Amino acid sequence: MTVHHMVWLELDGGLSDAQATEMFGKVAGLLKQIPGVMEVKAGRNFTARAPNITHATLVTLKDKQALAGYGPHPKHVEVQGLLKPHLKNIMVVDFDA
């Protein structure tokens, strides 16, 4: 069964929109290199419905086994390193559908 890995991020104000767009473009490119990843979507939150959430990512994976390998994968760890200096808050939800 397909698994969805949803991440809501609150980034600090230190990034311009152009820098954030570039960073999330790199994120999408890196994550596509992880086995079992089927799709990556990332973008800026353009509504006020989730206060303080500035960006989100949605990663679709083949199954729960792919999700288990995703977290410790070196490319995922690399992405975490890119985001961490700009991160104020993060929420993660994993679900299958």
C-alpha positions as CSV (number, residue, x, y, z in Angstrom):
1,M,0.0,0.0,0.0
2,T,1.3,3.5,-0.9
3,V,2.6,5.6,2.0
4,H,2.5,9.4,2.2
5,H,5.1,11.3,4.3
6,M,3.8,14.8,5.0
7,V,6.0,17.4,6.5
8,W,4.9,20.9,7.6
9,L,7.6,23.4,8.2
10,E,7.9,26.8,9.9
11,L,11.0,28.4,8.5
12,D,12.6,31.5,9.9
13,G,12.4,34.8,8.1
14,G,16.0,34.6,7.0
15,L,15.3,33.2,3.6
16,S,13.9,35.2,0.7
17,D,11.1,33.6,-1.4
18,A,13.6,33.0,-4.2
19,Q,16.1,31.3,-1.8
20,A,13.3,29.1,-0.3
21,T,12.1,28.1,-3.8
22,E,15.7,27.2,-4.8
23,M,16.2,25.2,-1.6
24,F,13.0,23.2,-2.1
25,G,13.9,22.5,-5.7
26,K,17.1,21.0,-4.4
27,V,15.1,19.0,-1.8
28,A,12.9,17.5,-4.5
29,G,15.9,16.6,-6.6
30,L,17.7,14.9,-3.7
31,L,14.7,13.0,-2.5
32,K,14.0,11.5,-5.9
33,Q,17.3,9.6,-5.5
34,I,16.0,7.6,-2.6
35,P,14.8,4.0,-3.4
36,G,11.0,3.6,-3.1
37,V,10.2,7.3,-3.5
38,M,7.6,7.7,-6.1
39,E,6.8,11.4,-6.0
40,V,7.9,14.5,-4.2
41,K,5.9,17.7,-3.9
42,A,7.1,20.8,-2.0
43,G,6.0,24.4,-1.8
44,R,5.2,27.5,0.1
45,N,2.0,27.8,2.1
46,F,0.0,30.6,0.6
47,T,-2.9,30.6,3.0
48,A,-3.4,31.4,6.7
49,R,-5.2,28.2,7.5
50,A,-2.2,26.6,9.2
51,P,-0.8,29.5,11.3
52,N,3.0,29.7,11.2
53,I,3.4,26.9,8.6
54,T,5.5,28.5,5.8
55,H,6.2,25.4,3.6
56,A,5.2,21.8,3.2
57,T,6.5,18.7,1.5
58,L,4.6,15.6,0.5
59,V,6.6,12.5,-0.4
60,T,4.8,9.4,-1.8
61,L,6.6,6.1,-1.2
62,K,6.1,2.6,-2.5
63,D,5.3,1.1,0.9
64,K,6.1,1.1,4.7
65,Q,9.4,-0.6,4.0
66,A,10.4,2.2,1.7
67,L,9.5,4.7,4.5
68,A,11.6,2.8,7.0
69,G,14.6,3.2,4.7
70,Y,13.9,6.8,3.8
71,G,14.6,8.4,7.2
72,P,18.2,7.2,7.6
73,H,19.1,7.4,3.9
74,P,22.1,9.7,3.3
75,K,20.2,11.9,0.8
76,H,17.4,12.5,3.4
77,V,20.0,13.3,6.0
78,E,21.5,15.8,3.6
79,V,18.1,17.4,3.1
80,Q,17.7,17.7,6.8
81,G,21.1,19.5,7.0
82,L,19.9,22.0,4.4
83,L,16.7,22.8,6.3
84,K,17.9,22.7,9.9
85,P,19.6,26.1,10.0
86,H,16.3,27.7,8.9
87,L,13.8,25.6,10.9
88,K,11.7,27.0,13.7
89,N,9.2,24.2,13.9
90,I,8.3,20.9,12.1
91,M,5.4,18.5,12.1
92,V,5.5,15.1,10.4
93,V,2.6,12.8,9.5
94,D,2.9,9.4,7.8
95,F,-0.2,7.6,6.5
96,D,-1.1,4.9,4.0
97,A,-3.8,5.1,1.4
